[in-house]
Amino acid sequence: MTKIEKAIAREMEAASQVVAYEELKAAHVRVLRQLEKIRRSEDEYTEAVYRAARDAAASMTIKPVPAPKADKRKKGEEKAILLVADFQVGKVTPDYSTEIAASRVALLAKKVEQLVEIQRTDHPVREVNVFLLGDLVEGEDIFPGQAHLIDSGLYGQIFSTAEMLAGLLRSLASHFETVKVFGVIGNHGRIGRWGTSRPESNADAIAYKTAAMLVRDEKRITFKETFTEGERHWNEVVPVTVEGVTKKWFLFHGDQLKASMGFPFYSLNKKLGGWNLSIDRFDYAAFGHWHTPARLVAADGKLTAWAAGSIESSNTYAQEWLAASGEPAQWLLFQSRSGISAEYLIRLGESTP
């Protein structure tokens, strides 16, 4: 057993006797401090955090979410699709932090509920598909100087992200009969610089897995595994079927798109056309990474893609070097038998009414 694993084992053994949730969280903070003190290899660190996530989630018992009243209407069904991207939990800007991220995720859950009720005045919306598009964690060694721009290390970021995500999913489960979760990993979640650890070693994947364990007793929430042995889980093809008609979604993070400055319109068009031929035929695409909410028609008009926003604000790097900035926002879409029938950009800035 390594030094890291021994430190975690001591704290988890103490935490196993703890009943209060707040005390258990305090035990995680002590583990974080141990991790920050110990020099480690990337693979050793990854394995230790995986083990801590599994042990911590297994020790938590969370009260079940009451199911919503069943909607017995038969025709005109829609399914909701929530794009979740680029929380960058752990990042610090003049008006963004882990605490602010948590408040914006809570606001997102509330606004989804309000918008779904508007749709339901006309027709049933029983199911929500949640697409996790990566970079939910900020990371701690992605670029030089990043350590000065975060308010927590990777371990703390993972558990904060998992807690926010589990809270969002529990909120959705109280308003939808079915919650389905699919995901891809981002570039900020990688452990260390490019090539220093295995491609599947990714903090996004650990956070997703931890969140899945936190809601494991909610049978109406299903998580598709985002771990691929020996590979970076960079894409996912998701079929969404409404009243017998299936539309396929292609999910990817977006760091695969290259641009010298600004939004990569040309690269997006070229890549989507190629992936539609080489990976699978799909009707829609969703991605993050660029922090720019947008709806685009690509591949000679054959595909529609949604670029997800971010809940981060005041990215000073983007302002200085790209002359760009964006408000915190996420997409909520609705799919009917004929395809996408409604789309809402949910704004999450403090000044938004």
C-alpha positions as CSV (number, residue, x, y, z in Angstrom):
1,M,0.0,0.0,0.0
2,T,1.4,3.4,-1.0
3,K,1.7,6.4,1.3
4,I,-1.3,8.0,-0.3
5,E,-3.5,4.9,0.1
6,K,-2.4,4.5,3.7
7,A,-3.4,8.2,4.4
8,I,-6.7,7.7,2.7
9,A,-7.4,4.4,4.4
10,R,-6.9,6.1,7.9
11,E,-9.3,8.8,7.1
12,M,-11.9,6.5,5.5
13,E,-11.7,4.1,8.5
14,A,-12.4,7.0,10.8
15,A,-15.2,8.3,8.4
16,S,-16.9,4.8,8.4
17,Q,-18.0,5.5,11.9
18,V,-19.4,8.9,11.1
19,V,-23.2,9.3,10.6
20,A,-23.5,13.0,10.0
21,Y,-22.9,14.0,6.3
22,E,-21.1,17.2,7.3
23,E,-18.6,15.2,9.4
24,L,-18.0,12.9,6.5
25,K,-17.3,15.8,4.2
26,A,-14.8,17.0,6.9
27,A,-13.0,13.7,6.6
28,H,-12.7,14.3,2.8
29,V,-11.0,17.6,3.5
30,R,-8.4,15.8,5.7
31,V,-7.7,13.4,2.9
32,L,-7.3,16.3,0.5
33,R,-4.6,17.8,2.8
34,Q,-2.8,14.5,2.9
35,L,-2.8,14.2,-0.9
36,E,-1.4,17.7,-1.3
37,K,1.5,17.0,1.1
38,I,2.6,13.7,-0.5
39,R,4.7,13.7,-3.6
40,R,3.3,11.1,-6.0
41,S,3.4,9.7,-9.5
42,E,0.4,10.4,-11.8
43,D,-0.8,6.8,-11.9
44,E,-0.5,6.4,-8.1
45,Y,-2.5,9.5,-7.6
46,T,-5.2,8.4,-10.0
47,E,-5.6,5.0,-8.3
48,A,-5.7,6.6,-4.9
49,V,-8.4,9.1,-5.8
50,Y,-10.5,6.3,-7.5
51,R,-10.3,4.3,-4.3
52,A,-11.2,7.3,-2.1
53,A,-14.2,8.1,-4.4
54,R,-15.5,4.5,-4.2
55,D,-15.0,4.2,-0.4
56,A,-16.5,7.6,0.3
57,A,-19.6,7.1,-1.8
58,A,-20.1,3.6,-0.4
59,S,-20.3,5.1,3.1
60,M,-23.0,7.7,2.3
61,T,-26.7,7.0,2.7
62,I,-28.9,9.6,1.0
63,K,-32.7,9.9,1.5
64,P,-34.6,8.7,-1.6
65,V,-36.2,11.3,-4.0
66,P,-40.0,11.1,-4.2
67,A,-41.2,10.2,-7.7
68,P,-43.4,12.8,-9.5
69,K,-47.0,12.1,-10.3
70,A,-47.3,10.0,-13.5
71,D,-48.5,11.8,-16.6
72,K,-51.1,9.6,-18.3
73,R,-51.5,11.6,-21.5
74,K,-50.7,9.5,-24.5
75,K,-50.0,11.8,-27.5
76,G,-47.6,14.7,-28.3
77,E,-44.8,13.5,-26.0
78,E,-41.5,15.3,-25.8
79,K,-38.3,14.3,-24.1
80,A,-36.0,16.9,-22.5
81,I,-32.3,17.1,-23.2
82,L,-30.1,19.0,-20.8
83,L,-26.5,19.9,-22.0
84,V,-24.2,20.0,-19.0
85,A,-20.7,21.4,-19.8
86,D,-17.7,23.3,-18.5
87,F,-18.5,23.8,-14.8
88,Q,-14.7,24.2,-14.3
89,V,-15.2,23.5,-10.6
90,G,-12.2,24.7,-8.7
91,K,-11.4,27.6,-11.0
92,V,-11.2,31.1,-9.5
93,T,-11.9,34.4,-11.5
94,P,-13.0,37.8,-10.2
95,D,-16.6,36.6,-9.8
96,Y,-16.4,32.8,-10.0
97,S,-15.4,30.1,-7.5
98,T,-16.5,26.6,-6.3
99,E,-19.1,28.2,-4.1
100,I,-20.5,30.2,-6.9
101,A,-20.5,27.2,-9.2
102,A,-22.7,25.3,-6.6
103,S,-25.2,28.2,-6.5
104,R,-25.4,28.3,-10.3
105,V,-26.0,24.5,-10.6
106,A,-28.8,24.8,-8.0
107,L,-30.2,27.7,-10.1
108,L,-29.9,25.6,-13.2
109,A,-32.0,22.8,-11.6
110,K,-34.7,25.3,-10.6
111,K,-34.9,26.9,-14.1
112,V,-35.1,23.5,-15.7
113,E,-38.1,22.7,-13.5
114,Q,-39.8,26.0,-14.5
115,L,-39.3,25.5,-18.2
116,V,-40.4,21.9,-18.2
117,E,-43.7,22.9,-16.5
118,I,-44.3,25.4,-19.4
119,Q,-43.9,22.6,-21.9
120,R,-46.1,20.3,-19.9
121,T,-49.1,22.6,-20.1
122,D,-49.6,21.3,-23.6
123,H,-48.1,17.8,-23.7
124,P,-46.3,15.2,-21.5
125,V,-42.5,15.4,-20.8
126,R,-41.7,12.3,-18.8
127,E,-38.0,11.8,-19.5
128,V,-34.8,13.9,-19.4
129,N,-31.6,12.9,-21.0
130,V,-28.6,14.6,-19.4
131,F,-25.5,14.9,-21.6
132,L,-22.3,15.5,-19.7
133,L,-19.9,17.1,-22.1
134,G,-16.7,17.4,-20.0
135,D,-14.5,19.9,-18.2
136,L,-16.8,19.8,-15.2
137,V,-13.6,19.9,-13.2
138,E,-10.9,22.6,-13.7
139,G,-7.8,20.4,-13.0
140,E,-4.7,21.5,-11.3
141,D,-1.8,20.8,-13.7
142,I,-3.2,21.5,-17.1
143,F,-1.0,24.6,-17.8
144,P,1.8,26.5,-16.1
145,G,0.6,28.7,-13.3
146,Q,-2.8,27.0,-12.9
147,A,-2.1,26.3,-9.2
148,H,-2.6,30.1,-8.6
149,L,-6.0,30.1,-10.3
150,I,-7.9,27.4,-8.3
151,D,-9.4,27.3,-4.9
152,S,-9.0,23.5,-4.4
153,G,-6.9,20.6,-5.5
154,L,-8.0,17.8,-7.8
155,Y,-9.4,15.6,-5.0
156,G,-11.5,18.5,-3.7
157,Q,-12.7,19.4,-7.2
158,I,-13.8,15.9,-7.9
159,F,-15.9,15.6,-4.8
160,S,-17.4,19.1,-5.2
161,T,-18.3,18.3,-8.8
162,A,-19.8,14.9,-7.9
163,E,-21.9,16.5,-5.1
164,M,-23.2,19.2,-7.4
165,L,-24.0,16.7,-10.2
166,A,-25.7,14.3,-7.8
167,G,-27.8,17.2,-6.4
168,L,-28.8,18.2,-10.0
169,L,-29.8,14.7,-10.9
170,R,-31.8,14.2,-7.7
171,S,-33.6,17.4,-8.4
172,L,-34.4,16.2,-12.0
173,A,-35.6,12.9,-10.6
174,S,-38.2,14.7,-8.5
175,H,-39.7,16.2,-11.6
176,F,-39.1,13.5,-14.3
177,E,-40.2,9.9,-14.3
178,T,-37.0,8.9,-15.9
179,V,-33.5,10.4,-15.9
180,K,-30.8,9.1,-18.3
181,V,-27.2,10.2,-18.1
182,F,-24.6,9.9,-20.8
183,G,-21.2,11.5,-20.8
184,V,-17.8,12.2,-22.4
185,I,-14.6,13.4,-20.7
186,G,-12.9,16.8,-21.2
187,N,-9.3,17.9,-21.5
188,H,-9.2,19.7,-18.1
189,G,-9.9,16.4,-16.4
190,R,-6.7,14.7,-17.5
191,I,-4.3,13.8,-14.7
192,G,-1.2,15.9,-15.4
193,R,0.2,17.1,-18.7
194,W,-0.4,15.2,-22.0
195,G,1.2,11.8,-22.0
196,T,2.1,11.5,-18.3
197,S,-0.7,9.1,-17.4
198,R,-3.0,6.6,-19.0
199,P,-5.6,8.1,-21.4
200,E,-8.6,6.8,-19.3
201,S,-7.2,8.5,-16.2
202,N,-9.5,11.5,-16.1
203,A,-11.0,13.5,-13.2
204,D,-14.3,14.0,-15.2
205,A,-14.7,10.3,-15.3
206,I,-14.0,9.9,-11.6
207,A,-16.5,12.7,-10.8
208,Y,-19.2,11.1,-13.0
209,K,-18.6,7.7,-11.3
210,T,-18.7,9.2,-7.9
211,A,-22.0,11.0,-8.7
212,A,-23.4,7.8,-10.1
213,M,-22.6,6.1,-6.8
214,L,-24.2,8.9,-4.8
215,V,-27.5,8.3,-6.6
216,R,-27.2,4.5,-7.0
217,D,-30.3,3.9,-5.0
218,E,-32.4,6.0,-7.3
219,K,-33.6,3.4,-9.7
220,R,-35.1,6.0,-12.1
221,I,-31.7,7.5,-12.7
222,T,-29.5,5.5,-15.1
223,F,-25.8,6.3,-15.9
224,K,-24.0,4.9,-18.9
225,E,-20.4,4.1,-18.0
226,T,-17.9,6.7,-19.2
227,F,-14.8,4.6,-18.6
228,T,-13.0,2.9,-21.5
229,E,-10.0,0.8,-20.6
230,G,-6.9,2.1,-22.3
231,E,-8.7,4.8,-24.2
232,R,-9.9,8.3,-23.8
233,H,-13.7,8.2,-23.7
234,W,-14.0,11.2,-26.0
235,N,-17.3,10.4,-27.8
236,E,-20.7,8.9,-27.2
237,V,-23.5,8.1,-29.6
238,V,-26.9,8.4,-27.9
239,P,-30.2,7.3,-29.5
240,V,-33.2,9.3,-28.2
241,T,-36.6,7.7,-29.2
242,V,-39.8,9.6,-29.0
243,E,-43.1,7.9,-30.0
244,G,-41.2,5.3,-32.0
245,V,-38.9,7.7,-33.9
246,T,-35.2,7.6,-33.0
247,K,-32.8,10.5,-33.5
248,K,-29.1,9.9,-32.8
249,W,-26.9,12.4,-30.9
250,F,-23.2,12.5,-31.2
251,L,-21.5,13.8,-28.0
252,F,-17.9,15.0,-27.8
253,H,-16.1,17.5,-25.6
254,G,-14.8,20.0,-28.3
255,D,-11.1,20.2,-27.8
256,Q,-10.8,18.1,-31.0
257,L,-11.8,21.3,-32.9
258,K,-8.9,23.6,-33.8
259,A,-9.0,27.3,-34.4
260,S,-6.4,30.0,-34.5
261,M,-8.6,32.6,-32.9
262,G,-12.3,32.6,-32.0
263,F,-14.9,29.9,-32.6
264,P,-13.9,26.9,-34.8
265,F,-16.7,27.0,-37.4
266,Y,-14.7,25.5,-40.3
267,S,-13.2,22.7,-38.1
268,L,-16.6,21.8,-36.7
269,N,-18.1,21.4,-40.1
270,K,-15.3,19.2,-41.4
271,K,-15.1,17.0,-38.3
272,L,-18.8,16.4,-38.0
273,G,-19.0,15.3,-41.6
274,G,-16.1,12.9,-41.1
275,W,-17.4,11.4,-37.9
276,N,-20.8,11.0,-39.4
277,L,-19.2,8.7,-42.0
278,S,-16.5,7.0,-39.9
279,I,-18.1,6.5,-36.5
280,D,-21.9,6.4,-36.9
281,R,-24.8,8.1,-38.6
282,F,-26.3,10.7,-36.3
283,D,-28.8,13.6,-36.6
284,Y,-27.6,16.0,-33.9
285,A,-24.3,16.8,-32.1
286,A,-23.5,18.4,-28.8
287,F,-20.2,19.6,-27.5
288,G,-18.6,22.0,-25.0
289,H,-15.0,23.3,-24.5
290,W,-15.5,26.7,-26.2
291,H,-17.7,28.3,-23.5
292,T,-19.8,29.8,-26.3
293,P,-23.5,28.7,-26.5
294,A,-24.5,28.4,-30.2
295,R,-26.7,26.5,-32.5
296,L,-25.1,25.6,-35.9
297,V,-26.0,23.8,-39.1
298,A,-23.1,21.7,-40.3
299,A,-22.1,19.0,-42.8
300,D,-23.8,20.8,-45.8
301,G,-27.0,21.3,-43.8
302,K,-27.4,17.6,-42.9
303,L,-26.6,18.0,-39.1
304,T,-27.5,20.4,-36.4
305,A,-25.0,21.0,-33.6
306,W,-25.3,22.8,-30.2
307,A,-22.2,24.3,-28.6
308,A,-22.8,24.3,-24.9
309,G,-22.1,27.2,-22.7
310,S,-20.2,27.3,-19.4
311,I,-21.3,28.3,-15.9
312,E,-18.0,30.1,-15.4
313,S,-17.8,33.9,-15.7
314,S,-15.1,36.5,-16.1
315,N,-12.5,34.5,-17.9
316,T,-9.7,37.0,-17.9
317,Y,-7.5,34.9,-20.3
318,A,-10.3,34.9,-22.9
319,Q,-10.8,38.6,-22.5
320,E,-7.1,39.5,-22.9
321,W,-6.0,37.0,-25.6
322,L,-9.2,36.3,-27.5
323,A,-11.2,39.5,-26.9
324,A,-14.0,37.2,-26.0
325,S,-16.3,36.7,-23.0
326,G,-19.6,34.9,-22.4
327,E,-22.3,34.8,-19.8
328,P,-22.8,31.7,-17.7
329,A,-25.5,29.6,-19.5
330,Q,-26.5,26.0,-20.4
331,W,-28.9,24.6,-23.0
332,L,-32.2,22.8,-22.4
333,L,-33.7,21.3,-25.5
334,F,-36.9,19.3,-26.2
335,Q,-37.2,16.6,-28.7
336,S,-40.6,15.4,-30.2
337,R,-41.4,12.7,-32.8
338,S,-40.3,15.0,-35.6
339,G,-37.0,16.2,-34.0
340,I,-36.0,19.2,-31.9
341,S,-39.2,21.1,-31.1
342,A,-38.0,23.7,-28.6
343,E,-34.7,25.1,-27.2
344,Y,-34.0,27.3,-24.3
345,L,-30.7,29.0,-23.3
346,I,-30.8,29.0,-19.5
347,R,-28.9,32.1,-18.3
348,L,-27.3,31.7,-14.9
349,G,-25.6,35.0,-14.2
350,E,-26.5,36.8,-10.9
351,S,-27.9,39.8,-12.7
352,T,-30.3,37.7,-14.8
353,P,-33.9,38.1,-13.7
